[in-house]
Amino acid sequence: MPLPRWIGAAALAALAALSLLAVPGETGTRAGGTLTTGSAPSPALDGERIAYTAYLPYGYDRGATRHPVLYLLHGRGDTMQAWTRVKTVLDDLIRTRRIPPVIAVMPDAPWSGRGSWYVDSRYTGADLPGRPVETALARDLVAHVDATYRTAPIREARLVGGYSMGGAGALRFALAHQDVFSAAAVLSPAVYTPLPPADSSTRDHGAFGRGQERFSDEVYRELNYPELLPRLDPDLPVRLFVAVGDDEYANPDPADARHDLDFESAALYNAARRSPAISAHLRVMDGGHDWSFWTPAFEQAMAELGPGLSVTPPAGLPAPLHGTAAADWAGGVAAHADGSLTLGYAVGGPVNGQPHAGRLDAALTRIGGWTTQLGTAADERLYGVAPLPDGGVLAAGYTKGDLDGRHPGNAADDAFVARLGPDGAVRWITQFGAPDAADRLYGLAAAPDGGAYVTGYTRGALDGPNAGDKDAIVARLTPAGELSWLRQYGGAGEDKAYGIAADATTLYVAGSATAALPGTSAPGGLDGWLAAFTAADGTRSWATMVGGAGDDRLNAVAVTTSGLAVATGASGGDAYTVAYTAQGRRRWHHTLATSAADEGAAVTPLPGGEVGIAGYTRGRIGVQAGGADVFAARLDGRGTQRAAVQLGTARDDAVDSFAEPNLYAAATPSGQIAITGLTYGTPTGGAAPGNGDVFLTSADPA
């Protein structure tokens, strides 16, 4: 709302805070934090000190750990005492472990007649001389707090919050000082676009003035959020929580109705959520422009933002990235016995001096060595790379062109498998599929004799009639690249196979289906499935479907050293891993869950019957980097999680723009997990070619 000139809650806030200050350390019979006061020198204010109240969490005086910090800005006319009323909220949030133990700093802002709007004022009038309040608080106060208390001097450990004028200040601080703050709790923000209404107190205090002019339209526009949003750095993500009451002041002037704070808050949210640098939330709650609303709104804001505060910076993805300035996709990684790695990917341009055939080409790079690029004028995608005993590799995917030179005029997706020698030279390429329908390979495993097992789907009839929209396929290729056998498996719905693994006698295939497959019953929605086939001729021995009433899928499968088939994917929005015996009996299952979406994308066997799982999470397993992050977890032979790590960039990693996982993993001889995937972010210590690139990293969740 346009803050009426008669509103001011400083006296009531001060009275309410006295009782809190009188009993530092205890809240009733429960241990709580303490409130203390201090002051910070400010070079920006020519040495004037900034008064503040600080909340120190219970046990602070006896510990040695570092803490995240909340900076809480009061409203117009209020004082630093106003925020002390949330002490019990902080005590409860910390005691119930909904947020980590935090320090809260509540600065006093007496400048411009307590109407500074937390900006650097250029007003020079003698009545309310402007002061550089924004610089004083966002820089000088933060530096003092980091030097005085056990904090972590990183942006991931700082949140700024405020209500009313303080909400506008918190928004300004978070957007204009991304290097300082990573999150903002913006309650009933007194922000107006494009200009405040005629009766707003934003015009009265000189905060947006210049020279002798108390309010300047130009200055206000320059400092307001629409000017800041386009300039934000997506590599410094900001988490924004906006809340407003449904009983806010309604301006009686129809011309200014759009400036009611419920309307302005929705406008702010809708603008902010379109920025690639912001993760925004909006809550409209019962209440008006007072503490009956701000207290529960603050609790909700902290429950949402608080768990993301961390005194440890996120683990990034290492440079260099692989790819081109065009769109690129991850396509697999092979770990060789000598410790070397071969990376597979699809590229939209030339790589390492190789010719680019057109659109997307399939590329393979021996890290530190050769690169081979395969392509036609159409699209090629890789979906798997497997090592061979001679140091060469197998690669599989699909082509829309004539990749093997024996399919002139092809315009549909065809499956292909290629074998490369240790020097990267192409030994053979085999292309196959229905001539008038799409065929794709999504999974690859090397056979003991140097041949290949592959899996994917067909829309055609490659082994009898097609049972539905798409059928899964499983095939065996000889060491010379000849198609030995092919089996088609499907029901009435859309069936896809994504992963394949082999032991000496059996193939295990994992995928998804929209209806029951032969020999199974469907739980409902999209379901994951796992089936076993004999390696000799592809006879199916058993099949099972997993999931619930929602959407589920299995993306990858591996055979452990103890003989279990372990598949990973997603169920109910969580990363889900399940193990079956060779006879088709479920041995164990494991769920890795956060409050956001999680999905397993790759699984690799580790010594002692353990497995490494890799996937993506939009939640917090370790320290969240931003968007979708990569996770890696180690499960023991009974499915118990032993360790997990999270790493990533400020943008989406391991998923494509359709929210489909694009990530692969392989165990290295040293016991680490080599992980490759798609990233839209910037690596640590390097640059990004752009438009989606491929990372290669290793994780050791031990």
C-alpha positions as CSV (number, residue, x, y, z in Angstrom):
1,M,0.0,0.0,0.0
2,P,1.2,3.6,-0.3
3,L,2.3,4.0,3.3
4,P,0.1,6.6,4.9
5,R,2.0,9.4,6.7
6,W,0.3,8.6,10.0
7,I,1.5,4.9,10.1
8,G,4.4,4.2,12.5
9,A,4.9,1.3,14.9
10,A,8.2,2.2,16.5
11,A,6.7,2.8,20.0
12,L,4.6,-0.4,20.0
13,A,7.6,-2.4,18.7
14,A,9.9,-1.0,21.4
15,L,7.5,-1.8,24.2
16,A,6.9,-5.3,22.9
17,A,10.7,-5.9,22.6
18,L,11.4,-5.0,26.3
19,S,10.1,-8.2,27.6
20,L,12.2,-10.2,25.2
21,L,15.3,-8.3,26.1
22,A,14.6,-8.9,29.8
23,V,15.1,-12.7,29.6
24,P,18.0,-13.4,27.3
25,G,18.8,-17.1,26.9
26,E,15.5,-18.7,28.0
27,T,12.0,-18.8,26.4
28,G,9.7,-20.2,29.1
29,T,11.3,-23.5,30.1
30,R,13.0,-24.0,26.8
31,A,16.6,-22.9,26.0
32,G,16.7,-20.1,23.5
33,G,19.0,-17.6,22.0
34,T,20.1,-14.3,23.4
35,L,19.7,-10.7,22.3
36,T,22.5,-8.2,22.6
37,T,23.3,-4.8,21.2
38,G,26.3,-3.4,19.4
39,S,27.5,-0.8,16.9
40,A,29.5,-0.9,13.8
41,P,31.8,1.8,12.4
42,S,30.9,2.9,8.9
43,P,33.4,4.5,6.6
44,A,30.5,5.3,4.2
45,L,29.0,7.4,7.0
46,D,32.3,9.2,7.8
47,G,32.8,7.1,10.9
48,E,29.3,7.3,12.3
49,R,28.4,4.1,14.0
50,I,25.5,1.8,13.0
51,A,23.5,0.6,16.0
52,Y,22.1,-2.9,15.9
53,T,20.6,-5.7,18.0
54,A,21.9,-9.1,17.4
55,Y,20.3,-12.5,18.1
56,L,22.8,-15.2,19.0
57,P,21.6,-18.8,18.9
58,Y,21.5,-20.9,22.0
59,G,25.0,-22.3,22.8
60,Y,26.8,-19.6,20.8
61,D,29.0,-18.6,23.7
62,R,30.1,-22.3,24.3
63,G,30.7,-23.3,20.7
64,A,33.3,-22.8,18.0
65,T,31.2,-23.4,14.9
66,R,30.4,-20.7,12.3
67,H,26.8,-19.5,11.6
68,P,24.8,-18.1,8.8
69,V,23.5,-14.5,9.3
70,L,20.1,-12.9,8.8
71,Y,20.1,-9.2,8.2
72,L,16.6,-7.9,9.2
73,L,15.5,-4.4,8.1
74,H,12.7,-2.6,9.9
75,G,9.9,-0.6,8.4
76,R,9.5,3.2,8.1
77,G,9.3,4.9,11.4
78,D,10.4,1.8,13.3
79,T,13.6,1.0,15.1
80,M,15.9,-2.0,15.5
81,Q,13.7,-3.2,18.4
82,A,10.9,-4.1,16.0
83,W,12.4,-7.3,14.8
84,T,13.3,-8.6,18.3
85,R,9.8,-9.9,18.6
86,V,10.7,-12.8,16.2
87,K,13.2,-14.2,18.8
88,T,10.8,-17.0,19.9
89,V,10.2,-17.8,16.2
90,L,13.9,-18.2,15.6
91,D,14.3,-20.2,18.9
92,D,11.5,-22.6,17.7
93,L,12.8,-23.0,14.2
94,I,16.3,-23.8,15.4
95,R,15.2,-26.1,18.2
96,T,13.0,-28.1,15.8
97,R,15.9,-28.1,13.3
98,R,13.9,-26.5,10.5
99,I,16.7,-24.1,10.1
100,P,20.4,-24.2,11.1
101,P,21.4,-22.1,14.1
102,V,21.7,-18.6,12.8
103,I,22.8,-15.2,13.9
104,A,20.3,-12.4,13.2
105,V,21.4,-8.8,13.0
106,M,18.8,-6.1,13.2
107,P,20.3,-2.7,12.3
108,D,18.8,0.7,13.3
109,A,18.1,3.0,10.4
110,P,17.5,6.5,11.8
111,W,18.5,8.4,8.6
112,S,16.1,10.5,6.5
113,G,13.7,10.8,9.4
114,R,13.5,7.0,9.5
115,G,12.4,6.9,5.9
116,S,15.7,6.1,4.2
117,W,14.2,3.2,2.1
118,Y,17.7,1.7,2.5
119,V,19.2,3.4,-0.5
120,D,22.1,5.8,-1.0
121,S,20.2,9.2,-1.0
122,R,21.4,12.1,-3.2
123,Y,19.1,14.6,-1.5
124,T,21.0,17.6,-0.2
125,G,18.2,19.5,1.5
126,A,19.0,20.7,5.0
127,D,15.8,19.2,6.5
128,L,16.7,15.6,5.7
129,P,20.2,15.4,4.3
130,G,20.7,12.2,2.3
131,R,23.1,9.6,3.6
132,P,24.6,6.5,1.8
133,V,22.5,4.0,3.8
134,E,22.7,1.2,1.3
135,T,26.5,1.2,1.3
136,A,26.7,1.6,5.0
137,L,24.5,-1.5,5.7
138,A,25.2,-3.8,2.8
139,R,29.0,-3.3,3.0
140,D,30.2,-1.7,6.3
141,L,27.8,-3.5,8.6
142,V,28.4,-6.9,6.9
143,A,32.1,-6.4,7.2
144,H,31.8,-5.6,10.9
145,V,29.6,-8.6,11.6
146,D,32.0,-11.0,9.9
147,A,34.9,-9.5,11.9
148,T,33.0,-9.6,15.2
149,Y,31.0,-12.8,15.2
150,R,31.6,-16.4,14.1
151,T,30.2,-16.1,10.6
152,A,31.1,-17.5,7.2
153,P,32.1,-14.6,4.9
154,I,30.4,-16.0,1.9
155,R,27.1,-15.1,0.2
156,E,25.6,-18.6,0.8
157,A,25.7,-17.8,4.5
158,R,23.7,-14.5,4.3
159,L,20.0,-13.7,4.0
160,V,18.4,-10.3,4.1
161,G,14.8,-9.8,5.1
162,G,12.5,-6.9,5.8
163,Y,8.9,-5.7,6.0
164,S,7.3,-2.7,4.4
165,M,10.0,-0.2,3.7
166,G,12.4,-2.9,5.0
167,G,11.0,-5.3,2.5
168,A,11.8,-2.9,-0.3
169,G,15.3,-2.6,1.2
170,A,15.8,-6.3,1.4
171,L,14.8,-6.6,-2.2
172,R,17.2,-3.9,-3.2
173,F,20.1,-5.4,-1.2
174,A,19.6,-8.9,-2.7
175,L,19.4,-7.7,-6.3
176,A,22.0,-4.9,-6.1
177,H,24.5,-6.9,-4.0
178,Q,24.3,-10.5,-5.3
179,D,27.9,-11.0,-4.2
180,V,26.9,-10.4,-0.6
181,F,23.4,-12.0,-0.2
182,S,22.0,-15.2,-1.6
183,A,18.4,-15.0,-0.3
184,A,15.8,-12.4,0.6
185,A,12.6,-12.6,2.7
186,V,10.5,-9.7,1.3
187,L,7.4,-9.1,3.4
188,S,4.7,-6.6,2.4
189,P,7.3,-4.8,0.3
190,A,6.7,-1.1,-0.3
191,V,7.7,-1.3,-3.9
192,Y,5.8,0.5,-6.6
193,T,6.1,0.4,-10.4
194,P,6.7,2.4,-12.4
195,L,6.4,5.1,-9.8
196,P,4.8,5.4,-6.3
197,P,1.3,6.8,-6.0
198,A,0.9,10.5,-5.2
199,D,0.1,9.9,-1.5
200,S,3.0,7.5,-0.8
201,S,5.5,8.4,1.9
202,T,8.3,7.2,-0.5
203,R,8.0,10.8,-1.8
204,D,8.5,12.6,1.5
205,H,11.8,11.7,3.0
206,G,14.4,12.4,0.4
207,A,15.5,8.8,-0.1
208,F,14.8,9.1,-3.8
209,G,15.7,12.8,-4.1
210,R,18.5,14.6,-5.9
211,G,20.0,17.9,-5.0
212,Q,17.2,20.1,-3.6
213,E,14.5,17.9,-5.2
214,R,13.1,15.7,-2.5
215,F,11.7,13.1,-5.0
216,S,13.1,12.4,-8.5
217,D,11.2,10.2,-10.9
218,E,14.5,9.4,-12.6
219,V,16.3,8.4,-9.4
220,Y,13.4,6.2,-8.3
221,R,13.2,4.3,-11.6
222,E,17.0,3.9,-11.5
223,L,16.9,2.3,-8.0
224,N,13.8,0.2,-8.5
225,Y,13.8,-3.6,-9.2
226,P,12.7,-3.4,-12.9
227,E,16.0,-1.7,-13.6
228,L,17.9,-4.3,-11.6
229,L,16.4,-7.5,-12.9
230,P,17.9,-7.5,-16.4
231,R,21.4,-6.9,-15.0
232,L,21.4,-9.8,-12.6
233,D,24.2,-12.4,-12.9
234,P,22.7,-15.9,-13.3
235,D,25.9,-17.4,-11.8
236,L,25.0,-15.7,-8.5
237,P,21.5,-17.1,-7.9
238,V,19.1,-15.4,-5.5
239,R,16.3,-17.2,-3.6
240,L,13.4,-14.8,-3.2
241,F,10.4,-15.3,-0.8
242,V,7.7,-12.7,-1.2
243,A,4.7,-12.6,1.1
244,V,1.8,-10.2,1.4
245,G,-1.4,-10.1,3.4
246,D,-4.9,-10.3,1.9
247,D,-6.1,-7.5,4.1
248,E,-3.6,-4.8,2.8
249,Y,-4.7,-1.2,2.6
250,A,-6.9,-0.6,-0.5
251,N,-6.2,2.8,-2.0
252,P,-9.6,4.5,-2.5
253,D,-8.3,6.3,-5.7
254,P,-9.1,4.0,-8.6
255,A,-6.1,5.4,-10.5
256,D,-3.8,4.1,-7.8
257,A,-5.5,0.8,-7.1
258,R,-2.7,-1.1,-8.9
259,H,-0.3,0.2,-6.2
260,D,-2.0,-1.8,-3.4
261,L,0.7,-3.9,-2.0
262,D,-1.0,-7.2,-2.8
263,F,-1.1,-6.2,-6.4
264,E,2.5,-4.9,-6.4
265,S,3.7,-8.1,-4.6
266,A,2.2,-10.2,-7.3
267,A,3.7,-8.0,-10.0
268,L,7.1,-8.3,-8.3
269,Y,6.9,-12.1,-8.2
270,N,5.8,-12.4,-11.8
271,A,8.7,-10.2,-12.9
272,A,11.3,-11.9,-10.7
273,R,10.3,-15.5,-11.6
274,R,11.2,-14.8,-15.2
275,S,14.8,-14.0,-14.3
276,P,17.3,-16.8,-14.7
277,A,19.1,-15.6,-11.7
278,I,16.1,-15.9,-9.3
279,S,14.2,-18.7,-7.7
280,A,11.0,-17.0,-6.5
281,H,8.1,-17.9,-4.2
282,L,5.0,-15.9,-3.5
283,R,2.6,-16.4,-0.5
284,V,-0.6,-14.5,0.0
285,M,-1.6,-15.0,3.7
286,D,-4.3,-13.9,6.0
287,G,-3.5,-10.5,7.6
288,G,-2.7,-6.9,6.9
289,H,0.2,-4.5,7.3
290,D,1.2,-5.4,10.8
291,W,2.9,-8.0,13.0
292,S,-0.1,-10.3,13.1
293,F,0.9,-11.0,9.5
294,W,4.7,-10.4,9.5
295,T,5.4,-12.9,12.3
296,P,3.8,-16.0,10.6
297,A,5.1,-14.7,7.2
298,F,8.6,-14.5,8.6
299,E,8.3,-18.1,9.9
300,Q,7.2,-19.4,6.5
301,A,10.0,-17.4,4.8
302,M,12.6,-18.9,7.1
303,A,11.2,-22.4,6.8
304,E,11.6,-22.0,3.0
305,L,14.9,-20.2,2.8
306,G,16.7,-21.1,6.0
307,P,17.6,-24.7,5.2
308,G,19.5,-23.4,2.1
309,L,21.8,-21.2,4.1
310,S,25.3,-22.7,4.4
311,V,28.6,-21.8,5.9
312,T,30.3,-24.0,3.2
313,P,30.2,-22.9,-0.4
314,P,28.7,-25.3,-2.9
315,A,31.0,-27.7,-4.7
316,G,31.2,-26.6,-8.4
317,L,31.8,-28.5,-11.6
318,P,35.4,-28.4,-12.8
319,A,36.7,-26.8,-16.0
320,P,37.0,-27.4,-18.8
321,L,33.6,-28.0,-20.2
322,H,33.4,-30.0,-23.5
323,G,31.4,-28.9,-26.5
324,T,30.8,-26.0,-28.7
325,A,29.0,-22.6,-28.8
326,A,26.0,-24.4,-30.2
327,A,23.8,-26.9,-28.3
328,D,25.6,-30.0,-27.0
329,W,24.5,-33.1,-25.0
330,A,26.2,-35.6,-22.8
331,G,26.4,-39.1,-24.3
332,G,28.3,-41.3,-21.9
333,V,31.7,-42.0,-20.3
334,A,33.9,-45.1,-20.4
335,A,36.5,-45.8,-17.7
336,H,39.4,-47.9,-19.0
337,A,41.6,-50.3,-17.0
338,D,44.6,-47.9,-17.4
339,G,42.7,-45.1,-15.7
340,S,41.9,-43.1,-18.8
341,L,38.5,-42.0,-19.7
342,T,36.6,-41.7,-23.0
343,L,33.9,-39.1,-23.2
344,G,30.9,-39.4,-25.5
345,Y,28.7,-36.4,-26.5
346,A,26.6,-34.9,-29.2
347,V,27.9,-31.5,-30.5
348,G,26.5,-28.7,-32.6
349,G,29.8,-27.8,-34.2
350,P,33.4,-28.9,-34.8
351,V,35.4,-30.3,-31.8
352,N,39.2,-30.3,-31.6
353,G,39.6,-29.6,-35.3
354,Q,37.3,-32.4,-36.5
355,P,34.9,-31.7,-39.4
356,H,31.3,-30.9,-38.5
357,A,28.9,-32.8,-40.8
358,G,25.8,-30.8,-39.8
359,R,23.2,-30.2,-37.1
360,L,24.2,-32.6,-34.2
361,D,27.2,-34.9,-34.6
362,A,28.3,-37.7,-32.3
363,A,31.7,-37.1,-30.8
364,L,34.1,-39.2,-28.8
365,T,37.2,-37.9,-27.0
366,R,39.9,-39.8,-25.2
367,I,40.7,-37.3,-22.5
368,G,44.2,-36.1,-23.1
369,G,44.3,-37.7,-26.5
370,W,42.2,-38.2,-29.7
371,T,38.8,-37.0,-30.8
372,T,36.6,-38.7,-33.4
373,Q,33.5,-37.0,-34.7
374,L,30.8,-39.0,-36.5
375,G,28.0,-37.3,-38.4
376,T,25.7,-36.7,-41.3
377,A,23.8,-33.6,-42.5
378,A,21.1,-34.7,-40.0
379,D,21.1,-35.3,-36.2
380,E,23.2,-37.9,-34.4
381,R,22.9,-38.5,-30.6
382,L,25.0,-40.7,-28.4
383,Y,23.4,-42.5,-25.4
384,G,26.2,-44.7,-24.2
385,V,29.9,-45.4,-24.3
386,A,31.5,-48.7,-23.1
387,P,35.1,-49.7,-22.7
388,L,36.7,-52.7,-24.5
389,P,39.6,-54.8,-23.3
390,D,41.8,-53.6,-26.1
391,G,41.5,-50.0,-25.0
392,G,38.9,-49.2,-27.7
393,V,35.2,-48.2,-27.1
394,L,31.7,-49.0,-28.2
395,A,29.2,-46.2,-28.7
396,A,25.5,-46.3,-29.4
397,G,22.7,-43.9,-30.2
398,Y,20.6,-42.9,-33.1
399,T,21.0,-41.1,-36.5
400,K,18.5,-39.4,-38.8
401,G,20.9,-39.8,-41.7
402,D,23.0,-42.3,-43.5
403,L,25.8,-42.8,-40.9
404,D,27.1,-46.2,-42.0
405,G,27.0,-45.4,-45.7
406,R,24.4,-48.2,-46.4
407,H,21.2,-46.3,-45.8
408,P,20.9,-43.6,-48.5
409,G,17.8,-41.4,-48.3
410,N,17.2,-42.3,-44.7
411,A,15.1,-39.6,-42.9
412,A,13.8,-41.5,-39.8
413,D,15.6,-42.2,-36.6
414,D,17.7,-45.3,-37.0
415,A,19.7,-47.1,-34.2
416,F,23.4,-47.3,-34.6
417,V,26.4,-48.9,-32.8
418,A,30.0,-48.0,-33.5
419,R,33.3,-49.6,-32.5
420,L,36.4,-47.5,-32.3
421,G,40.0,-48.8,-31.7
422,P,42.4,-47.6,-29.0
423,D,43.5,-44.8,-31.4
424,G,40.0,-43.5,-32.1
425,A,39.8,-45.0,-35.6
426,V,36.4,-46.3,-36.6
427,R,36.4,-50.1,-36.9
428,W,32.8,-50.4,-37.9
429,I,29.4,-48.7,-37.7
430,T,26.1,-50.7,-37.8
431,Q,22.9,-48.9,-38.5
432,F,19.5,-50.6,-38.2
433,G,15.8,-50.0,-37.8
434,A,12.4,-49.9,-39.4
435,P,12.6,-47.9,-42.7
436,D,9.5,-45.9,-42.0
437,A,9.5,-45.5,-38.2
438,A,11.7,-44.1,-35.4
439,D,14.2,-46.4,-33.7
440,R,16.5,-45.2,-31.0
441,L,19.1,-46.8,-28.7
442,Y,19.4,-45.5,-25.1
443,G,21.4,-48.2,-23.4
444,L,24.7,-50.0,-24.2
445,A,26.8,-52.7,-22.5
446,A,29.9,-54.4,-23.8
447,A,29.8,-58.2,-24.3
448,P,32.7,-60.3,-23.1
449,D,33.8,-61.1,-26.6
450,G,34.0,-57.5,-27.8
451,G,30.5,-57.4,-29.1
452,A,27.6,-55.2,-27.8
453,Y,24.3,-55.5,-26.1
454,V,22.0,-52.5,-26.8
455,T,18.5,-51.4,-25.8
456,G,16.1,-48.7,-26.7
457,Y,12.8,-48.5,-28.6
458,T,11.1,-48.8,-32.0
459,R,7.9,-47.5,-33.4
460,G,8.1,-50.2,-36.1
461,A,8.0,-53.9,-36.3
462,L,11.5,-55.3,-36.0
463,D,10.6,-58.6,-34.3
464,G,7.0,-59.4,-34.9
465,P,4.2,-56.8,-34.8
466,N,4.4,-53.6,-32.8
467,A,2.2,-54.0,-29.7
468,G,1.5,-50.3,-29.2
469,D,2.9,-46.8,-29.7
470,K,6.5,-47.7,-28.9
471,D,8.0,-51.1,-28.0
472,A,11.3,-51.7,-26.2
473,I,14.0,-53.5,-28.1
474,V,17.0,-55.5,-27.0
475,A,19.7,-56.6,-29.4
476,R,23.1,-58.4,-29.6
477,L,25.9,-57.4,-32.0
478,T,28.9,-59.6,-32.7
479,P,32.5,-58.3,-32.4
480,A,32.4,-57.6,-36.1
481,G,29.3,-55.5,-35.8
482,E,26.8,-57.9,-37.2
483,L,23.3,-58.0,-35.7
484,S,23.1,-61.4,-34.0
485,W,19.6,-61.2,-32.6
486,L,16.9,-58.6,-31.8
487,R,13.9,-58.9,-29.5
488,Q,10.9,-56.5,-29.3
489,Y,9.0,-56.2,-26.0
490,G,6.0,-54.1,-25.4
491,G,2.4,-53.7,-24.4
492,A,-0.5,-51.5,-25.5
493,G,1.2,-48.2,-24.3
494,E,4.4,-46.4,-24.9
495,D,7.4,-48.5,-23.8
496,K,11.0,-47.4,-23.7
497,A,14.2,-49.1,-22.5
498,Y,16.9,-46.8,-21.1
499,G,19.5,-49.0,-19.5
500,I,21.1,-52.4,-20.0
501,A,23.6,-54.4,-18.0
502,A,25.1,-57.9,-18.5
503,D,26.7,-60.7,-16.5
504,A,28.0,-63.9,-18.0
505,T,24.5,-65.3,-18.8
506,T,21.9,-62.7,-18.3
507,L,20.9,-59.2,-19.6
508,Y,19.0,-56.8,-17.4
509,V,17.0,-54.0,-19.1
510,A,15.3,-51.1,-17.3
511,G,12.8,-48.6,-18.7
512,S,9.4,-47.0,-18.5
513,A,5.9,-48.0,-19.7
514,T,2.5,-46.3,-19.8
515,A,0.6,-49.6,-19.5
516,A,1.2,-53.2,-18.4
517,L,3.9,-55.1,-20.2
518,P,3.5,-58.8,-21.0
519,G,3.9,-60.8,-17.8
520,T,3.4,-57.8,-15.5
521,S,0.7,-55.7,-13.9
522,A,0.8,-51.9,-14.0
523,P,0.7,-49.9,-10.7
524,G,-0.7,-46.8,-12.6
525,G,0.5,-43.8,-14.5
526,L,4.0,-44.0,-16.0
527,D,5.7,-47.0,-14.4
528,G,9.3,-48.2,-14.3
529,W,10.1,-51.8,-15.3
530,L,13.0,-54.2,-15.1
531,A,13.3,-57.4,-17.2
532,A,15.8,-60.2,-17.6
533,F,16.8,-61.8,-20.9
534,T,19.2,-64.6,-21.7
535,A,22.4,-63.3,-23.2
536,A,22.6,-66.2,-25.7
537,D,19.4,-65.6,-27.6
538,G,17.4,-62.8,-25.9
539,T,14.7,-65.0,-24.4
540,R,12.9,-63.1,-21.7
541,S,13.0,-65.0,-18.3
542,W,11.1,-62.5,-16.1
543,A,9.8,-59.0,-15.9
544,T,8.4,-56.7,-13.2
545,M,7.0,-53.2,-12.9
546,V,7.8,-50.8,-10.1
547,G,6.2,-47.6,-8.9
548,G,2.9,-46.2,-7.6
549,A,-0.1,-44.4,-8.8
550,G,2.0,-41.4,-10.1
551,D,4.8,-41.3,-12.7
552,D,7.8,-43.5,-12.2
553,R,10.7,-44.7,-14.3
554,L,13.9,-46.7,-14.2
555,N,16.8,-45.0,-16.1
556,A,19.8,-47.3,-15.7
557,V,20.8,-50.7,-14.4
558,A,24.0,-52.4,-13.3
559,V,25.0,-55.8,-12.0
560,T,26.9,-55.7,-8.7
561,T,29.8,-57.9,-7.7
562,S,27.4,-60.0,-5.6
563,G,25.2,-60.7,-8.6
564,L,22.3,-58.3,-7.9
565,A,20.6,-56.3,-10.7
566,V,20.3,-52.8,-9.3
567,A,18.2,-50.2,-11.2
568,T,17.8,-46.5,-10.5
569,G,15.3,-43.8,-11.5
570,A,12.5,-41.9,-10.0
571,S,9.3,-42.8,-8.0
572,G,7.0,-40.2,-6.6
573,G,9.4,-37.4,-7.4
574,D,12.2,-39.0,-5.4
575,A,15.3,-40.8,-6.6
576,Y,14.6,-44.5,-6.3
577,T,16.9,-47.4,-6.5
578,V,15.9,-51.1,-6.4
579,A,17.8,-54.4,-6.3
580,Y,16.6,-57.8,-7.7
581,T,18.1,-61.2,-7.6
582,A,18.9,-63.2,-10.8
583,Q,15.6,-65.0,-10.3
584,G,13.5,-61.8,-10.2
585,R,13.0,-61.4,-6.4
586,R,13.3,-58.0,-5.0
587,R,16.1,-57.8,-2.4
588,W,16.0,-54.2,-1.3
589,H,15.1,-50.6,-2.3
590,H,16.3,-47.2,-1.4
591,T,14.8,-43.7,-1.7
592,L,16.8,-40.5,-1.7
593,A,14.3,-37.7,-1.1
594,T,14.4,-34.0,-0.7
595,S,11.5,-31.5,-0.7
596,A,12.1,-31.0,-4.4
597,A,12.5,-33.2,-7.5
598,D,15.2,-35.9,-7.4
599,E,16.0,-38.6,-9.9
600,G,18.6,-41.3,-10.3
601,A,20.1,-41.4,-13.8
602,A,23.1,-43.7,-13.6
603,V,24.3,-46.7,-11.5
604,T,27.7,-48.3,-11.5
605,P,29.0,-51.3,-9.5
606,L,31.6,-50.8,-6.8
607,P,33.7,-53.3,-4.9
608,G,32.1,-55.4,-2.2
609,G,28.7,-55.5,-3.7
610,E,28.2,-51.7,-3.4
611,V,26.9,-49.4,-6.0
612,G,27.4,-45.8,-6.9
613,I,24.3,-43.8,-7.9
614,A,24.3,-40.5,-9.8
615,G,21.5,-38.3,-10.7
616,Y,20.0,-34.9,-10.2
617,T,18.4,-33.0,-7.4
618,R,16.5,-29.7,-7.1
619,G,16.7,-30.0,-3.4
620,R,19.4,-30.2,-0.7
621,I,21.4,-33.3,-0.2
622,G,24.6,-31.4,0.6
623,V,25.1,-27.7,-0.3
624,Q,22.8,-26.5,-3.1
625,A,24.5,-24.7,-5.9
626,G,21.3,-23.7,-7.8
627,G,18.7,-25.1,-10.2
628,A,19.2,-28.8,-10.7
629,D,22.4,-30.1,-9.2
630,V,24.3,-33.4,-9.6
631,F,24.3,-35.9,-6.8
632,A,26.3,-39.0,-6.2
633,A,25.6,-41.5,-3.5
634,R,27.2,-44.8,-2.4
635,L,24.9,-47.6,-1.3
636,D,26.2,-50.8,0.4
637,G,25.2,-54.3,-0.6
638,R,21.9,-54.0,1.4
639,G,20.9,-50.7,-0.1
640,T,21.9,-48.6,2.9
641,Q,23.2,-45.2,2.0
642,R,26.7,-44.7,3.2
643,A,27.5,-41.3,1.8
644,A,26.2,-38.7,-0.7
645,V,27.6,-35.5,-2.3
646,Q,26.0,-32.7,-4.2
647,L,27.8,-30.5,-6.8
648,G,26.8,-28.2,-9.6
649,T,26.7,-24.7,-11.0
650,A,24.2,-21.9,-10.4
651,R,22.1,-23.1,-13.3
652,D,20.6,-26.5,-14.3
653,D,23.0,-29.5,-14.4
654,A,22.3,-33.1,-15.4
655,V,18.9,-32.3,-16.9
656,D,17.9,-30.9,-20.3
657,S,15.4,-28.1,-21.0
658,F,12.7,-30.7,-21.0
659,A,13.6,-31.8,-17.5
660,E,14.8,-35.1,-18.8
661,P,18.0,-36.5,-17.1
662,N,21.1,-36.2,-19.2
663,L,23.9,-37.8,-17.1
664,Y,26.1,-40.9,-17.2
665,A,28.5,-42.5,-14.7
666,A,31.2,-45.1,-14.6
667,A,33.4,-46.5,-11.8
668,T,37.1,-45.9,-12.2
669,P,39.9,-48.3,-11.2
670,S,40.7,-46.0,-8.3
671,G,37.3,-46.5,-6.9
672,Q,35.9,-43.0,-7.8
673,I,32.8,-42.4,-9.9
674,A,33.4,-40.6,-13.2
675,I,30.3,-38.5,-14.0
676,T,29.4,-36.7,-17.2
677,G,26.3,-34.7,-18.0
678,L,24.8,-31.6,-19.5
679,T,25.2,-28.2,-17.8
680,Y,23.8,-24.8,-18.6
681,G,26.2,-23.2,-16.1
682,T,29.7,-22.0,-15.8
683,P,32.4,-24.3,-14.3
684,T,34.8,-23.4,-11.5
685,G,37.8,-21.7,-12.8
686,G,36.7,-21.7,-16.5
687,A,34.3,-20.5,-19.1
688,A,31.2,-22.1,-20.8
689,P,31.1,-22.3,-24.6
690,G,27.3,-21.8,-24.2
691,N,23.9,-23.1,-25.0
692,G,24.4,-26.3,-23.0
693,D,27.8,-28.0,-22.6
694,V,29.1,-31.2,-21.2
695,F,31.0,-31.6,-17.9
696,L,33.2,-34.4,-16.8
697,T,34.0,-34.8,-13.1
698,S,34.6,-37.4,-10.5
699,A,33.0,-38.0,-7.1
700,D,34.0,-40.0,-4.1
701,P,31.0,-40.3,-1.8
702,A,32.8,-42.3,0.8
